[in-house]
Structures are given as structure tokens and as C-alpha cells.
Amino acid sequence: MTRPSLAAPRIALAAALSLAPSAGLACACGCGVFEVGAGTLMARPSDSESGFSVWLRYSYMDQDQNWENGSKAPASDNFDKRLETSFITPGAEYMINRSWTVMAELPVYVRALTTTDDGTVFGPAGSIYTANLTDMGDLVLSGIYTGLSEDMSTGLSFGLKLPTGNYTGPNGPLGGAEFDRDSLPGTGSTDLAFGAYHIGGLNADNTFAYFVQARYQFAVFTRNSYRPGNELDAAAGLTYDFGLGGSSAISPVLQVIGSYRLRDQGANADSWNSGYVRFLLAPGVELRVEKVRFFFDVEFPFYQYVNAAPNVAIEGTSGQLVASVLLKAQAIFDF
């Protein structure tokens, strides 16, 4: 982000695209946080009437702590012990004019799940093993409307997530023995998403700016008795633009990201142990050099409440795996 009054189209489009639906990130573990906030700034020069950009985003999350309600819980309560994931997401956007932009993203999951064998997979019941899966997630198509204000400082986004990702797992139509439905790359559902954003300056030359944004996603068509929980993701942050000469700049960013997800539903969902509220503090930095931009941030949860079965006896497991830190890096090229 940079000067709203001098480069509002750049900022507004950046925020609008950061409101795109969650790029097929299906997991109930909270992957949607990677799709909001300053890390998805698809900015264009302030005088652009149209243009094309491509990007590659890398996100990483290592969920190795069992959590029940508002606190850490014994690892023995949860069948699953660790869920380590790298999300590799290529994407592209085309700015048709100053009012409309279209975008597409298709993530790839590289995932390792360490869990407890029930005696039907690799070993005796109670033994611990790790299963690996690399596969595509769900394709997301988006439209962003930036015509609400002349300076593009306020706008709306509309998204459609298609069930292109693997939602059956490696061992059959209902998810397989290794991965549950909420940890597969695809949900099997068709989702809609709606978002909004606003950008503003905080000093005379608008080098100091703020942004707020929110996105709500919900499934409209589902498969195989699994409906992912509706999810609201939002971000609010501050950024300061240090010009480096020409069109180059470096901009530190400090933002708070929040997520609220309802329980999953259906015969193949773990409704007891799904759904959460989470807030993260995310410092980061963006570097712009001519037509290339790089972004990196580190996201630290400072509050989280996850739904959990009241006791292990209900279904043999209680709690959800959470990560102590999340990482995101991104490179963008504007043609």
C-alpha cells in the first residue's frame, strides 16, 4: 500500500484482491487467514486503466499443538498429532478498467499428517504414523468492483470457489483412512464469497495509511455428506511507505487478522471438533522494485478459541491442532 491520494488505484485494487475467497484452502484448521490482509496486495500503478499481473504465494503452517476451547490440551486427547502444510498458490488478475478486475487462483497442498492408526492402515491400533499428500486445492474465480468511489478507496469483491480439489483422499470416496474431510485439499463444495474494503491516509502526504477489509464465505452445493463451516475472515492494519526513488519503495506493515468459522456439518464431518475464533498479530514488509513486488509476514496467534468435544469418550478424540506461528511470502509481477 502507498499514498491513497497519489496512488489510490494501486491501494484500492490491492485491498480488493486481498478480499478474494480463500483460494480453495479447505481445511478447518484455518487456512483462510492466508487470503486476507496486506500479503495479498495485487497493486498496480496509480495511472493504470488496465493491466495484467501474475503471482506466486507460499504459505506455511505447522499445527503441532492440541487445543481445546481456550487453552492448550493434552496431545493424548487427539488422534491427530501434527499437520504440517505448505500451500503453493499461483494466481493471475486482469484489471479490465478502473471499476472491474477479474482474478483466478489455484493452490497446491504439500501436506504431512501424523496421526494414530486404528489398526486398518499401516500398523496395530494405537501406533503413530505419518501420511503424505500433494495435490491441488479448489479453483477460485473472483470479480472485484472498485467503482464505488472515484479514488477507488472503497470497493466490493465477489468470489466463486469450484470443487476442483481432491476431496476423496487417497483411499476411497469418503476420505480414506489417512485424511479426514476437513484436512483434504478440496472440500467437494461449491462456495460463494463476498467481501468489502476501505483504505485511508493518516498524514498529509498519505505515506502513512490504514486499511480494513472483510470476507465471508459459505458453501451452496456440497458432496458426500460434508459441509464446511461458514467462515468470516477480516484484517485491519497500518502501513508506512518509504520511497526508494522512482517506482521503488519499501513498506513495513502491521496488521491484526481475525477468523470466525462455524462448525462443519454432515455425516463425514467432525462437528464436535470443528469451528473456531482466532486473532493473529502479523508484522510484515513489502518491497516494490519497478514491476516486481515481494511481500513477507509472520503471523502470531494471540487469542484462539476452538470447539472441542466435551470429553474424549464421545468419539475417541477431542480438540483441534493449532500452530504457534504462520508464515507467508509472495512475489508479484505486473506486466
Secondary structure, DSSP 8 states (H G I E B T S, - for coil): ---HHHHHHHHHHHHHHHTS--TT---TTTGGGGGSSGGG-----TT-SSEEEEEEEEEEEEEEEEEEBTEE--GGG-S--EEEEEEEEEEEEEE-SSSEEEEEE--EEEEEEEEE--SSSSSSTT-EEEEEEEEE---EEEEEE--SSTT--EEEEEEEE-S-S--S-TT-TT-TTT--GGGSS--S-EEEEEEEEEEEE-STTS-EEEEEEEEEEEEEE-BTTBB---EEEEEEEEEE-EEEETTEEEEEEEEEEEEEE---BSTTS-STT--EEEEEEEEEEEEEETTEEEEEEEEEEEEEEE---SSGGGTS---EEEEEEEEEEEEEEE-
